[in-house]
Amino acid sequence: MSGHGQTAAPPLPLGDRVAERVAERQSQIVLGVDPDPSRLWPAAREAARADGEPLVRAGRAVAAHCRLLLDAAGGECVAVKFQVACFERLGAPGWAALSDAIGAARDRGLLVIADAKRGDIDISARAYGQAFFGGSEGPFGPLPGLGADLLTANPLLGRDSIAALLSEARPAGGGLFVLVRTSNPGAADVQDLQLASGETVSDALAALVTDLGRDHVGVHGLSDIGAVTGATAPQHLERLREAMPHAVMLLPGIGAQGASGEGLEAAFAPGPAGGLVSASRAIVYAADARGGGDPAAAARAEAARLRELVWNLYA
């Protein structure tokens, strides 16, 4: 409630929030956070020196690492993508670290992408949606979710699995990034297969994205259902953009997976927010690529370089 007898204004449509945040920050860079307890920044490892069980100490160090990384590179980015599996492997302390990191990202004005690639039948999908978005009401009172803005989703269980996730995302003003043509080498094993209709699996998934998002396109021409379309395979982008004219494309694969950030013009056909370029290890371990030095300064410099590169090419 915003006051007695008044209800809070509905959240701004997700596509419009993405477009306005990109314009405000003049950035299309997504900071990928995939914390590996064996490769945390030295300052973060200091947080694990206190007493405690190994998982608790590791969770504390991961949370510190995330905050240090957000402080260093977050200002050059429009969003942060947390690889949920890297937190889940630490059990409850890892989930607590993820919750802390999401709160820290939101405090810094970043959109939050939970990279969990969830996909299940309706009852499970709704539970996943409640966990990652706005939570739920129960006999014990409100059960808050993590407060993500976007969740990556695996669509291979079909339309109903995606619709169930959307039923939880949309009331919270959130949305999805559906896996359409991913960045890994094995993507071709399934996603490039030709169906009896003559289209590929990726083409069919793109059509599903467009169909489920067509009634939720904002004033900036973007819907609340985006697509994961790897920057490592830019030859697919023009065809997929034609099939998904209103989808924000999440473009992973810059740096460690080999993509350069060039050749992505089709993703940005709707405007500067039509594509979000994700970089993880290229930013986090930029100091290693430079032969050492301060990891925070190197991460900030690499994020700034990528922001300028992509903005100058596609804004």
C-alpha positions in Angstrom: 0.0 0.0 0.0 1.2 3.5 -0.8 -1.3 5.1 1.7 -4.7 4.5 3.3 -7.1 3.3 0.7 -4.5 3.5 -2.1 -2.9 0.6 -3.9 0.7 0.6 -5.1 1.2 1.4 -8.8 1.7 -1.7 -10.9 5.3 -2.4 -11.8 6.6 -1.0 -15.1 6.5 -3.7 -17.8 9.7 -5.6 -17.9 10.6 -4.7 -21.5 10.3 -1.0 -20.7 12.3 -1.3 -17.5 15.1 -2.9 -19.5 15.0 -0.2 -22.2 15.0 2.6 -19.7 17.8 1.1 -17.6 20.0 0.6 -20.7 19.4 4.2 -21.7 20.0 5.5 -18.2 23.3 3.6 -17.7 24.4 3.8 -21.3 25.4 0.1 -21.1 24.3 -3.2 -22.6 26.7 -5.2 -20.5 25.6 -8.0 -18.2 28.1 -8.9 -15.5 28.1 -12.7 -15.2 28.8 -13.9 -11.7 29.8 -17.6 -11.5 31.7 -17.8 -8.1 34.2 -20.7 -7.8 35.3 -21.1 -4.2 38.8 -22.0 -5.4 39.2 -18.8 -7.5 37.8 -16.1 -5.3 39.5 -12.7 -5.1 42.1 -12.6 -2.2 40.1 -10.0 -0.3 37.1 -12.3 -0.4 39.0 -15.2 0.9 39.8 -13.1 4.0 36.1 -13.3 4.9 36.4 -17.1 5.3 39.2 -17.0 7.9 36.8 -16.9 10.8 35.7 -20.0 12.5 32.8 -22.1 11.1 31.9 -25.1 9.1 33.5 -25.3 5.6 30.2 -24.6 3.8 29.5 -21.6 6.0 32.9 -20.2 5.5 32.7 -20.7 1.8 29.3 -19.0 1.6 30.6 -16.1 3.5 33.6 -15.7 1.2 31.4 -16.0 -1.9 29.1 -13.3 -0.6 32.1 -11.1 0.0 33.4 -11.8 -3.5 30.1 -10.9 -5.1 30.0 -7.5 -3.3 33.6 -6.8 -4.2 32.9 -7.6 -7.9 29.7 -5.5 -7.9 31.6 -2.6 -6.4 34.4 -2.9 -9.0 32.5 -3.5 -12.2 28.8 -3.0 -11.5 28.9 0.7 -12.5 29.8 -0.2 -16.1 27.0 -2.7 -16.4 23.2 -2.6 -16.7 22.5 -6.0 -15.2 24.1 -8.9 -13.3 23.6 -12.5 -14.1 24.0 -14.9 -11.2 24.8 -18.5 -12.1 22.6 -20.1 -9.5 24.3 -23.5 -9.6 27.5 -22.0 -8.4 25.6 -20.9 -5.2 23.5 -24.0 -4.8 26.5 -26.3 -4.5 27.2 -24.6 -1.2 23.8 -25.6 0.2 22.0 -23.3 2.5 25.0 -20.9 3.0 25.2 -20.6 -0.8 21.5 -19.7 -1.1 22.1 -17.1 1.6 25.0 -15.7 -0.3 22.9 -15.5 -3.5 20.2 -13.7 -1.6 22.8 -11.2 -0.2 24.3 -10.7 -3.7 20.9 -10.0 -5.3 20.2 -7.4 -2.6 23.6 -5.8 -3.2 23.0 -5.7 -7.0 19.6 -4.1 -6.6 21.0 -1.5 -4.2 23.5 -0.6 -7.0 20.7 -0.1 -9.6 21.4 -3.3 -11.5 18.8 -5.5 -13.1 19.1 -9.0 -11.7 19.1 -12.2 -13.9 18.9 -15.5 -12.1 20.6 -17.9 -14.4 18.9 -21.1 -13.2 17.6 -22.6 -16.5 14.4 -23.9 -14.8 11.8 -25.8 -16.6 9.2 -28.2 -15.2 5.5 -29.1 -15.1 3.1 -26.4 -13.8 3.1 -27.0 -10.0 6.9 -27.2 -9.9 7.4 -24.3 -12.3 5.1 -22.1 -10.2 7.2 -23.0 -7.1 10.4 -22.1 -9.0 8.7 -18.8 -10.0 7.8 -18.1 -6.4 11.3 -18.8 -5.2 13.0 -16.5 -7.7 10.4 -13.7 -8.1 7.9 -12.4 -5.6 7.3 -15.3 -3.2 3.9 -16.5 -2.0 1.4 -16.4 0.8 1.0 -19.3 3.1 -0.4 -20.3 6.5 2.8 -18.9 8.1 2.5 -15.5 6.4 4.2 -14.1 3.4 7.1 -16.2 2.0 9.3 -13.7 0.0 11.2 -14.7 -3.1 14.7 -13.7 -4.1 13.5 -10.7 -6.0 15.1 -11.4 -9.4 14.0 -9.4 -12.4 14.5 -12.2 -14.9 15.0 -15.9 -14.8 16.5 -18.1 -17.5 14.1 -20.9 -18.5 14.4 -24.2 -20.3 11.4 -24.6 -22.6 11.7 -28.2 -23.6 8.8 -29.3 -21.5 6.6 -27.0 -23.6 4.3 -24.1 -23.5 2.6 -24.9 -20.2 6.0 -25.0 -18.3 6.8 -21.5 -19.5 3.3 -20.2 -18.9 3.5 -21.4 -15.3 6.7 -19.5 -14.7 5.2 -16.4 -16.3 2.2 -16.6 -13.9 4.6 -15.8 -11.1 7.0 -13.5 -12.9 4.5 -11.1 -14.4 2.7 -10.0 -11.2 6.1 -9.0 -9.8 7.0 -7.1 -13.0 9.5 -9.8 -14.0 10.2 -11.8 -17.1 12.1 -14.7 -18.6 15.0 -15.4 -20.9 14.0 -18.6 -22.7 16.8 -20.8 -24.1 16.5 -20.6 -27.9 20.0 -21.0 -29.4 22.6 -21.2 -26.7 26.4 -20.5 -26.7 27.8 -23.9 -25.9 29.3 -26.1 -28.6 26.7 -28.8 -28.0 23.8 -26.5 -28.8 23.8 -27.8 -32.3 23.1 -31.4 -31.1 19.5 -30.5 -30.5 18.8 -26.9 -31.2 19.9 -27.0 -34.9 17.9 -30.2 -35.6 15.4 -29.9 -38.5 11.8 -30.7 -37.7 9.3 -32.3 -40.1 8.0 -28.8 -40.8 11.4 -27.8 -42.1 12.2 -25.4 -39.3 14.8 -26.1 -36.6 14.2 -26.7 -32.9 15.5 -23.1 -32.3 13.0 -21.7 -34.8 10.1 -23.5 -33.0 11.3 -22.1 -29.6 11.6 -18.6 -31.1 8.0 -18.9 -32.3 6.9 -19.9 -28.7 8.7 -16.9 -27.3 6.9 -14.5 -29.7 3.5 -16.1 -29.1 3.7 -16.0 -25.3 5.1 -12.4 -25.3 2.9 -10.8 -27.9 0.4 -9.3 -25.5 3.1 -8.0 -23.1 5.0 -5.6 -25.4 5.8 -2.3 -23.8 6.0 1.2 -25.3 9.7 0.6 -26.2 8.7 -2.4 -28.3 10.2 -5.0 -26.1 8.3 -7.9 -24.4 8.7 -9.5 -21.0 10.0 -12.8 -22.6 13.5 -12.6 -24.0 15.7 -15.2 -25.5 19.1 -16.6 -24.8 20.9 -16.5 -28.2 24.6 -17.1 -27.9 27.1 -14.5 -29.2 29.3 -17.5 -30.2 26.9 -18.3 -33.1 26.0 -14.9 -34.6 25.0 -16.5 -37.9 21.7 -17.5 -36.4 20.8 -14.0 -35.0 19.3 -12.5 -38.2 16.9 -15.4 -38.6 16.0 -15.5 -34.9 15.5 -11.7 -34.7 13.0 -11.9 -37.6 11.1 -14.6 -35.7 11.3 -12.6 -32.4 10.9 -8.9 -33.2 10.1 -7.9 -29.6 12.4 -10.2 -27.6 15.4 -8.9 -25.7 18.3 -11.2 -26.6 20.7 -12.2 -23.9 24.0 -12.8 -25.7 26.4 -14.9 -23.6 29.8 -16.1 -24.8 32.0 -13.0 -24.8 35.6 -13.7 -23.8 36.3 -17.1 -22.4 33.8 -18.8 -24.9 35.4 -17.1 -27.8 32.9 -14.4 -28.9 34.3 -10.9 -29.6 31.2 -8.8 -29.3 31.1 -8.0 -33.0 28.7 -9.3 -35.6 25.7 -8.9 -33.4 23.8 -6.2 -35.3 20.6 -8.2 -35.7 20.1 -8.5 -31.9 19.9 -4.7 -31.7 17.5 -4.1 -34.5 14.7 -3.0 -32.0 17.1 -0.5 -30.4 20.0 -0.3 -27.9 18.1 -2.6 -25.4 17.4 -5.3 -28.0 20.5 -7.1 -26.9 22.3 -7.6 -23.6 25.9 -8.8 -23.9 26.9 -11.1 -21.0 30.6 -11.5 -19.9 31.6 -13.5 -16.9 35.2 -14.8 -16.7 36.4 -12.1 -19.1 35.6 -9.5 -16.5 36.0 -11.4 -13.2 39.5 -12.8 -14.1 40.7 -9.9 -16.2 43.7 -9.5 -14.0 44.9 -13.0 -14.9 44.6 -12.2 -18.6 46.8 -9.1 -18.0 49.4 -11.0 -16.1 48.4 -10.1 -12.6 47.6 -7.0 -10.7 44.6 -5.7 -8.7 41.6 -7.9 -9.7 39.1 -5.1 -8.9 40.9 -2.5 -11.0 41.3 -5.0 -13.9 37.7 -6.1 -13.7 36.5 -2.4 -13.8 38.8 -1.7 -16.7 37.6 -4.7 -18.7 33.9 -4.0 -18.0 34.4 -0.3 -19.1 36.2 -1.5 -22.3 33.3 -3.9 -23.2 30.7 -1.2 -22.3 32.3 1.3 -24.6 32.8 -1.3 -27.4 29.3 -2.5 -27.4 27.7 0.9 -26.9 29.7 2.4 -29.8 28.8 -0.5 -32.1 25.1 -0.9 -31.3 23.6 2.1 -29.4 
